[in-house]
Amino acid sequence: MRFARCTNSISAKSNHKLGQTILTDTFLVIHHTYDTVYVGLFSETNQLDTIAIPHKASTARLIPSVAALLDGHTLKLEQLNFIGCTVGPSLFTTVRTVVVAANGLAFATGLPLVAINSLTLRALTAFREGHTHTVVLYNAFCGNLHYAVYDYVTEQLLVELLTYDEVLQRIKRLVREHHGARINYLGNGVALLHTALEAAGLMAPDYTTHHPDFPTLAEVAAAALRDWRAEKSVKELVPYYGKAYLPS
């Protein structure tokens, strides 16, 4: 795959025909969880193709996977509109690998980047009927959790990096201040607090989740397309490790 500076990307209004494919807002999405890196090619909301990579192989296989995806559709990277990419939270090495790769591709081609925060996106998109709040917990290791809470009524979102005990205290205060609050728990950090949440009466013993712990690739693509159309792109991605807040 050869890279050239992007001088005339394909817009939604151009309907430029390349081979047998009519391209509108066509873009690449790189999304990662704690165990998998996904590379997806999208035309507006249509998912054209996807490659999944085990996170331990992402350093070696990410760029070749991008090349394979584009070659399979007779496309060059510089013909796309933008690259959407999740910037964390996840495993430190995976976040760094994905962000560095996306930044390199953008620098080589001049394509704009759209940053998506998996924690905030999951909190904002995991509405559950009959509940009042979504709480997302991702493992930040060393006794810490990435914590996000979204209030369905006020539409307020709070994001923090907390210790296990601080998370318990936040949820206790949430239930105390919102009498009758019903919480939709999500994330790979829930299992780490399951016993403590049950013991405090903050989670039913038979509680089951109704959404994936992480946003789907399609959800990431939809958010990236929305932000790109709203002109919220950047030239360089900043990895999210919990020290600063990046909106979805």
JOUR-V85236 format. One record per pair of residues at least 4 apart in sequence whose ideal C-beta (glycine too) atoms are under 6 Angstrom apart, sorted by sequence separation. I is the first residue (numbers start at 1). GAP is how many residues later the second one is. If there is no record, write none. Layout:
BEGIN
((I GAP) (I GAP))
END
This chain:
BEGIN
((10 4) (53 4) (57 4) (58 4) (61 4) (67 4) (75 4) (90 4) (96 4) (121 4) (122 4) (140 4) (162 4) (173 4) (193 4) (203 4) (215 4) (17 5) (18 5) (32 5) (42 5) (43 5) (53 5) (70 5) (90 5) (106 5) (116 5) (140 5) (151 5) (162 5) (185 5) (197 5) (198 5) (215 5) (227 5) (228 5) (10 6) (140 6) (175 6) (197 6) (240 6) (15 7) (16 7) (31 7) (40 7) (41 7) (88 7) (106 7) (150 7) (198 7) (41 8) (53 8) (126 8) (137 8) (138 8) (30 9) (149 9) (40 10) (29 11) (123 11) (148 11) (12 12) (39 12) (53 12) (87 12) (136 12) (10 13) (12 13) (123 13) (147 13) (38 14) (51 14) (122 14) (135 14) (27 15) (147 15) (36 16) (37 16) (133 16) (134 16) (26 17) (85 17) (119 17) (145 17) (37 18) (51 18) (133 18) (25 19) (83 19) (119 19) (144 19) (24 20) (35 20) (49 20) (132 20) (143 20) (147 20) (37 21) (143 21) (145 22) (83 23) (186 23) (123 25) (186 25) (188 25) (223 25) (39 26) (124 26) (187 26) (39 27) (119 27) (123 27) (186 27) (41 28) (83 28) (87 28) (168 28) (82 29) (119 29) (39 30) (82 30) (83 30) (84 30) (86 30) (89 30) (78 31) (171 31) (77 32) (82 32) (86 32) (59 38) (55 39) (58 39) (62 39) (145 44) (133 48) (135 48) (89 49) (132 49) (138 49) (139 49) (132 50) (133 50) (134 50) (135 50) (136 50) (137 50) (139 50) (131 51) (136 51) (138 51) (28 52) (137 52) (27 53) (131 53) (137 53) (26 54) (27 54) (32 54) (19 55) (27 55) (28 55) (29 55) (30 55) (31 55) (25 56) (34 56) (128 56) (34 57) (89 57) (32 58) (126 60) (32 62) (1 66) (32 66) (30 68) (10 69) (6 72) (9 72) (30 72) (3 74) (4 74) (161 81) (128 82) (126 85) (159 86) (122 93) (121 94) (125 94) (118 96) (146 96) (118 97) (121 102) (140 102) (6 103) (6 104) (116 104) (3 105) (5 105) (6 105) (3 106) (116 107) (116 108) (114 110) (114 113) (114 114) (114 119) (112 121) (113 121) (115 122) (117 123) (113 124) (121 127) (120 128) (117 129) (115 131) (117 131) (116 132) (103 133) (86 134) (103 134) (102 135) (99 138) (84 140) (99 140) (95 144) (82 146) (87 150) (82 151) (88 151) (89 151) (85 152) (87 152) (88 152) (87 153) (40 177) (38 179) (42 179) (33 181) (31 186) (31 189) (29 191) (29 192))
END
